[in-house]
Amino acid sequence: MQNDQQKHTMTLKRIAAALIVIVTILLVGLGVAYLLKNVASNNVVPSSSGQTALDPPNVIMAYSAPGAIAELSSDLYQQQKDDTSDAHITYKSSSHDYSVSIPTKYHTLFYAKNTSNKDDTKTIQDQTTSFLLSKGYNKVETPASSSTPVSVTYASQKAVCQLTGSGPISDSPTYYALACVDMTGIDQEYTAIEKLLSLYKASHQLASFTQAIRSTVTEDNKSLSIINLTEDKSHHSFLFAAIDTNWEYIGDLSGTTTSSGKYTITPEVNTALHNPKYGDFLTKNIH
């Protein structure tokens, strides 16, 4: 009888010990999941106030409203509305070693009504920074656009905005522009560039570069893309083409260009351009 009670007691202790182990494993698992969740949520650009950032179309709409930026008042600046062409944002993702130029339809431009030597750049930058902070964006460091003297970038968890401008120009009106793009658009641009460069790297050694700018022309089921790569003073231009989105590397266009802006084509590339399957699509867009 006593042996049975001892056996029963030992069984209960074993069950209790097993339950303690199971509960401990569950608690550890929940703790790890919570930690990973917090690490993931911290690997983004937080807004200054913690609020949900305004999306690109609404940022541009709010920025364009009268009085949103006091220094861009209608007394001094004229707003230009263009819903048909894209603006471009220069941005470097933290996961890549080079910057890209991303097209976006969400943009607005202000140009001075009169020429002036007044330099209101800092005031407009400060007012734009305050405006975007209130919309959930923080100022970030990223390579400036080489085409404009003024370039300031702001980012939220889901979008990037960039202020560009001329600063004071002798005998010409000053201008400032704000453009915004979703992070998905940035990711898509990097993906498109990496896909094309992988075709080049399949048979060539790719030198390091700090900026990649892609331009594309599409006609019916044919497309071409030129990727311009920049590293300090060196520059390379690679041509890719596709029929029904089946891309291939065509050739190196890194030679000098003519005064008309057209590329100087090597004999090897010229032969590739005249591939019958592309008809005159490549030749008319390159020569």
Rosetta blueprint (number, residue, H / E / L):
1 M L
2 Q H
3 N H
4 D H
5 Q H
6 Q H
7 K H
8 H H
9 T H
10 M H
11 T H
12 L H
13 K H
14 R H
15 I H
16 A H
17 A H
18 A H
19 L H
20 I H
21 V H
22 I H
23 V H
24 T H
25 I H
26 L H
27 L H
28 V H
29 G H
30 L H
31 G H
32 V H
33 A H
34 Y H
35 L H
36 L H
37 K H
38 N H
39 V H
40 A H
41 S H
42 N H
43 N L
44 V L
45 V L
46 P L
47 S L
48 S L
49 S L
50 G L
51 Q L
52 T L
53 A L
54 L L
55 D L
56 P H
57 P H
58 N H
59 V H
60 I H
61 M H
62 A H
63 Y H
64 S H
65 A L
66 P L
67 G L
68 A L
69 I L
70 A H
71 E H
72 L H
73 S L
74 S L
75 D L
76 L L
77 Y E
78 Q E
79 Q E
80 Q E
81 K L
82 D L
83 D L
84 T L
85 S L
86 D L
87 A E
88 H E
89 I E
90 T E
91 Y E
92 K L
93 S L
94 S L
95 S L
96 H L
97 D L
98 Y L
99 S E
100 V E
101 S E
102 I E
103 P E
104 T E
105 K L
106 Y E
107 H E
108 T E
109 L E
110 F E
111 Y E
112 A E
113 K L
114 N L
115 T L
116 S L
117 N L
118 K L
119 D L
120 D L
121 T H
122 K H
123 T H
124 I H
125 Q H
126 D H
127 Q H
128 T H
129 T H
130 S H
131 F H
132 L H
133 L H
134 S H
135 K L
136 G L
137 Y L
138 N E
139 K E
140 V E
141 E L
142 T L
143 P L
144 A L
145 S L
146 S L
147 S L
148 T L
149 P L
150 V E
151 S E
152 V E
153 T E
154 Y E
155 A E
156 S L
157 Q L
158 K L
159 A E
160 V E
161 C E
162 Q E
163 L E
164 T E
165 G E
166 S L
167 G L
168 P L
169 I E
170 S L
171 D L
172 S E
173 P L
174 T L
175 Y E
176 Y E
177 A E
178 L E
179 A E
180 C E
181 V E
182 D E
183 M H
184 T H
185 G H
186 I H
187 D H
188 Q H
189 E H
190 Y H
191 T H
192 A H
193 I H
194 E H
195 K H
196 L H
197 L H
198 S H
199 L H
200 Y H
201 K H
202 A L
203 S L
204 H L
205 Q L
206 L L
207 A L
208 S L
209 F L
210 T L
211 Q E
212 A E
213 I E
214 R E
215 S E
216 T E
217 V E
218 T E
219 E E
220 D L
221 N L
222 K E
223 S E
224 L E
225 S E
226 I E
227 I E
228 N E
229 L E
230 T E
231 E E
232 D L
233 K L
234 S E
235 H E
236 H E
237 S E
238 F E
239 L E
240 F E
241 A E
242 A E
243 I E
244 D L
245 T L
246 N E
247 W E
248 E E
249 Y E
250 I E
251 G E
252 D E
253 L L
254 S L
255 G L
256 T L
257 T E
258 T L
259 S L
260 S L
261 G L
262 K L
263 Y E
264 T L
265 I L
266 T L
267 P H
268 E H
269 V H
270 N H
271 T H
272 A H
273 L H
274 H L
275 N L
276 P H
277 K H
278 Y H
279 G L
280 D L
281 F H
282 L H
283 T H
284 K H
285 N H
286 I H
287 H L
